[in-house]
């Protein structure tokens, strides 16, 4: 008697590998960064008040450094208030590829907070700092203007790179333009300043050299930190803290150093003519009581 062949169990199709999409990674400030912003805002505000008080007993004709320094910290105060209060920020989102063994690659976005108010601050205050150094050294108007424009290009190029796509040649191209412009700004201030400041005496030369070297060290730290941030190698809180320290050094500390030294050195006074103190309408008049 023949036996019917028994049916054998066959393995059914296995489960299809599935992947849960990676959610968007949001790189935003935390508690430490938020607290740092408010502390820096307070430092800038108090500094502005101190610089204003220091200018009260100074004649208008000698107040140019006070005006430029006070404007620098006032602009920084507004910038930090805007950032700390949750405004003046945007997101730069970059698509990241996730590789898998048995299924096609997937993609997710990394969105990082970019505070555009910071770049507005730098675009306005950095030229004021350059102007302070140029006036102190007695640099001519042509080189002063070139230094200011180069400094402005440095900041704007940094802004364009901050909103560029990560890892793209375009982004690093803007970074390179920013660094080259920064070198040109240093060249106009440092090289020509060292040549012209000698006419003001040894004391002013030492002051300019000290302030210029200090500014060089602090300003050079900005593109270094910015390049690290550009490559997403630090979090937003660390970025905020580092920039807050640098801003405090190059604005309130630099400004106080300059104004206190200026008060003690008569050679740092600048003759801007009657326009600065009295306006163009008074040109040609005889003014009694004008200081020598």
C-alpha positions as CSV (number, residue, x, y, z in Angstrom):
1,X,0.0,0.0,0.0
2,X,1.4,3.2,-1.1
3,X,1.6,6.0,1.4
4,X,0.7,9.5,0.4
5,X,3.6,11.8,0.8
6,X,3.1,14.0,3.9
7,X,3.2,17.7,3.4
8,X,6.2,19.5,4.8
9,X,6.0,22.8,6.5
10,X,7.6,25.6,4.5
11,X,9.0,28.7,6.0
12,X,6.9,31.7,5.3
13,X,8.3,35.1,4.4
14,X,10.1,36.8,7.3
15,X,9.2,40.2,8.7
16,X,10.2,43.1,6.5
17,X,12.8,45.2,8.2
18,X,11.4,48.5,9.2
19,X,13.1,51.7,10.4
20,X,11.6,54.4,12.6
21,X,12.5,57.7,11.0
22,X,14.9,59.7,13.2
23,X,13.2,62.9,14.4
24,X,14.6,66.3,13.8
25,X,17.5,67.1,16.0
26,X,17.1,70.6,17.5
27,X,20.2,72.3,18.8
28,X,19.0,75.1,21.0
29,X,20.2,76.9,24.1
30,X,19.7,75.5,27.6
31,X,19.5,77.0,31.0
32,X,23.2,77.8,31.2
33,X,23.2,79.7,27.9
34,X,20.0,81.6,28.8
35,X,21.5,82.7,32.1
36,X,24.7,83.8,30.4
37,X,22.8,86.0,28.0
38,X,21.0,87.9,30.8
39,X,24.3,88.3,32.8
40,X,26.1,89.7,29.7
41,X,23.1,92.0,29.0
42,X,23.5,93.4,32.5
43,X,27.3,93.8,32.1
44,X,26.8,95.7,28.8
45,X,24.0,97.9,30.4
46,X,26.1,98.8,33.4
47,X,29.1,99.5,31.2
48,X,27.1,101.9,29.0
49,X,26.0,103.8,32.1
50,X,29.6,104.0,33.4
51,X,31.0,105.2,30.1
52,X,28.2,107.8,29.9
53,X,29.2,109.1,33.4
54,X,32.8,109.2,32.4
55,X,32.0,111.6,29.5
56,X,30.1,114.1,31.6
57,X,33.2,116.1,32.7
58,X,34.9,115.8,29.4
59,X,34.6,118.7,26.9
60,X,32.7,117.9,23.7
61,X,35.9,118.4,21.7
62,X,37.6,115.5,23.6
63,X,34.6,113.2,23.8
64,X,35.1,111.2,20.5
65,X,36.4,108.1,22.3
66,X,33.7,108.3,24.9
67,X,31.0,108.5,22.2
68,X,32.3,105.6,20.2
69,X,32.9,103.4,23.2
70,X,29.4,104.1,24.7
71,X,27.7,103.4,21.4
72,X,29.6,100.1,21.2
73,X,28.2,98.8,24.5
74,X,24.7,100.3,23.9
75,X,24.4,98.3,20.7
76,X,25.7,95.2,22.5
77,X,23.1,95.8,25.2
78,X,20.3,95.8,22.7
79,X,21.7,92.7,21.0
80,X,21.9,90.7,24.1
81,X,18.5,91.8,25.3
82,X,17.0,90.7,22.0
83,X,18.7,87.3,22.2
84,X,18.0,86.7,25.9
85,X,14.3,87.6,25.5
86,X,13.9,85.0,22.8
87,X,14.0,87.2,19.7
88,X,16.4,87.7,16.8
89,X,17.1,84.0,16.3
90,X,16.5,81.7,13.4
91,X,17.3,78.1,12.5
92,X,19.8,76.7,10.0
93,X,18.7,73.1,9.1
94,X,21.0,70.6,7.5
95,X,19.9,67.2,6.1
96,X,22.0,64.3,7.6
97,X,22.1,60.8,6.0
98,X,21.6,57.8,8.2
99,X,23.2,54.6,6.8
100,X,21.7,51.1,7.5
101,X,22.8,47.6,6.7
102,X,19.7,45.9,5.2
103,X,17.5,48.8,4.2
104,X,18.0,52.0,2.1
105,X,19.5,55.0,3.8
106,X,17.3,57.4,5.6
107,X,17.6,61.1,6.3
108,X,16.9,63.4,9.2
109,X,17.4,67.1,9.8
110,X,19.7,68.8,12.3
111,X,18.5,72.4,13.1
112,X,20.7,74.7,15.0
113,X,19.8,78.1,16.5
114,X,21.6,81.0,14.8
115,X,21.4,84.4,16.5
116,X,21.4,86.9,13.7
117,X,21.3,89.7,16.2
118,X,24.8,88.8,17.1
119,X,26.0,89.5,13.5
120,X,24.1,92.8,13.5
121,X,25.9,93.7,16.7
122,X,29.3,92.8,15.3
123,X,28.6,94.6,12.0
124,X,27.9,97.9,13.9
125,X,30.3,97.6,16.8
126,X,33.4,96.2,15.1
127,X,33.8,99.2,12.8
128,X,33.5,101.5,15.9
129,X,36.3,99.6,17.6
130,X,38.4,99.8,14.5
131,X,37.7,103.6,14.3
132,X,38.8,104.0,18.0
133,X,42.1,102.3,17.2
134,X,42.6,104.3,14.0
135,X,42.0,107.6,15.7
136,X,44.3,106.7,18.6
137,X,47.1,105.8,16.1
138,X,46.4,108.8,13.9
139,X,45.8,106.6,10.8
140,X,44.7,108.6,7.7
141,X,41.2,108.5,6.5
142,X,41.8,106.3,3.4
143,X,43.3,103.4,5.4
144,X,40.7,103.8,8.2
145,X,37.9,103.5,5.7
146,X,39.4,100.4,4.1
147,X,39.9,98.8,7.5
148,X,36.2,99.5,8.4
149,X,34.9,98.1,5.1
150,X,37.1,95.0,5.4
151,X,35.8,94.5,8.9
152,X,32.3,94.8,7.7
153,X,32.9,92.2,5.0
154,X,34.3,89.9,7.6
155,X,31.1,90.0,9.7
156,X,28.7,89.7,6.7
157,X,30.6,86.8,5.2
158,X,30.4,85.1,8.6
159,X,26.7,85.6,8.6
160,X,26.3,84.1,5.1
161,X,28.3,81.1,6.2
162,X,26.3,80.6,9.3
163,X,23.2,80.1,7.3
164,X,24.8,77.9,4.6
165,X,24.5,74.2,4.3
166,X,26.9,72.2,6.4
167,X,29.8,70.7,4.7
168,X,29.3,72.5,1.4
169,X,32.1,74.3,-0.5
170,X,29.9,77.5,-0.5
171,X,29.8,77.6,3.3
172,X,33.5,77.2,3.7
173,X,34.1,79.6,0.8
174,X,32.3,82.4,2.8
175,X,34.4,81.4,5.8
176,X,37.6,81.9,3.8
177,X,36.4,85.3,2.5
178,X,35.7,86.3,6.1
179,X,39.1,85.3,7.3
180,X,40.9,87.1,4.3
181,X,38.9,90.3,5.0
182,X,39.9,90.1,8.6
183,X,43.5,89.9,7.7
184,X,43.2,93.0,5.5
185,X,41.5,94.8,8.4
186,X,44.4,93.9,10.7
187,X,46.9,95.0,8.0
188,X,45.4,98.4,7.6
189,X,45.2,99.1,11.4
190,X,48.3,97.3,12.6
191,X,50.8,98.1,10.0
192,X,49.8,101.7,9.3
193,X,49.0,102.4,12.9
194,X,52.4,101.4,14.0
195,X,53.9,103.8,11.5
196,X,51.8,106.8,12.4
197,X,51.4,106.5,16.2
198,X,55.1,107.3,16.7
199,X,54.4,111.0,16.0
200,X,52.3,111.1,19.2
201,X,55.0,110.1,21.6
202,X,56.2,107.0,23.3
203,X,53.4,106.8,25.8
204,X,50.7,106.8,23.1
205,X,52.7,104.3,21.1
206,X,52.8,101.9,24.1
207,X,49.1,102.3,24.7
208,X,48.3,101.7,21.0
209,X,50.6,98.6,20.9
210,X,49.0,97.2,24.1
211,X,45.4,97.8,22.9
212,X,46.2,96.5,19.3
213,X,47.8,93.3,20.6
214,X,44.9,92.7,23.0
215,X,42.4,93.3,20.2
216,X,44.3,91.0,17.9
217,X,44.2,88.1,20.4
218,X,40.5,88.5,21.2
219,X,39.4,89.2,17.6
220,X,41.4,86.2,16.3
221,X,39.5,84.0,18.8
222,X,36.2,84.8,17.1
223,X,36.9,83.1,13.7
224,X,38.5,80.1,15.5
225,X,35.4,79.6,17.7
226,X,33.2,80.4,14.8
227,X,34.9,77.7,12.6
228,X,34.4,75.1,15.4
229,X,30.7,76.1,15.7
230,X,30.3,76.0,11.9
231,X,31.3,72.3,12.0
232,X,28.8,71.5,14.8
233,X,31.6,70.5,17.2
234,X,30.1,72.4,20.2
235,X,26.6,72.9,21.6
236,X,24.7,76.2,21.6
237,X,25.3,76.9,25.3
238,X,29.1,76.6,25.0
239,X,29.0,78.8,21.9
240,X,27.0,81.5,23.9
241,X,29.3,81.4,26.9
242,X,32.5,81.7,24.8
243,X,31.1,84.6,22.7
244,X,29.9,86.3,25.9
245,X,33.4,86.3,27.3
246,X,34.9,87.6,24.1
247,X,32.3,90.3,23.8
248,X,32.9,91.4,27.4
249,X,36.6,91.6,26.8
250,X,36.5,93.5,23.5
251,X,33.8,95.9,24.5
252,X,33.5,96.9,28.2
253,X,37.0,95.9,29.2
254,X,38.7,97.4,26.1
255,X,36.5,100.6,26.4
256,X,37.4,101.1,30.0
257,X,41.1,100.6,29.3
258,X,41.0,103.1,26.5
259,X,39.0,105.8,28.3
260,X,41.0,105.7,31.5
261,X,44.3,105.8,29.6
262,X,42.9,108.6,27.4
263,X,42.1,110.7,30.5
264,X,45.7,110.4,31.7
265,X,47.4,111.1,28.3
266,X,46.8,114.5,26.8
267,X,48.6,113.3,23.6
268,X,45.6,111.1,22.8
269,X,43.4,114.1,22.2
270,X,42.1,114.6,18.7
271,X,41.4,117.9,16.9
272,X,38.3,117.3,14.8
273,X,37.8,120.9,14.1
274,X,34.8,123.1,14.8
275,X,32.3,120.7,13.2
276,X,32.5,118.1,16.0
277,X,31.8,120.6,18.7
278,X,29.7,123.3,17.0
279,X,28.6,122.0,13.6
280,X,29.2,123.4,10.1
281,X,27.0,126.5,10.7
282,X,29.5,127.9,13.1
283,X,32.5,127.6,10.8
284,X,34.2,131.0,10.3
285,X,32.8,132.5,13.5
286,X,35.0,133.6,16.4
287,X,34.2,131.5,19.4
288,X,35.2,132.8,22.8
289,X,36.1,130.2,25.3
290,X,37.2,127.4,22.9
291,X,39.9,125.3,24.4
292,X,43.3,125.2,22.8
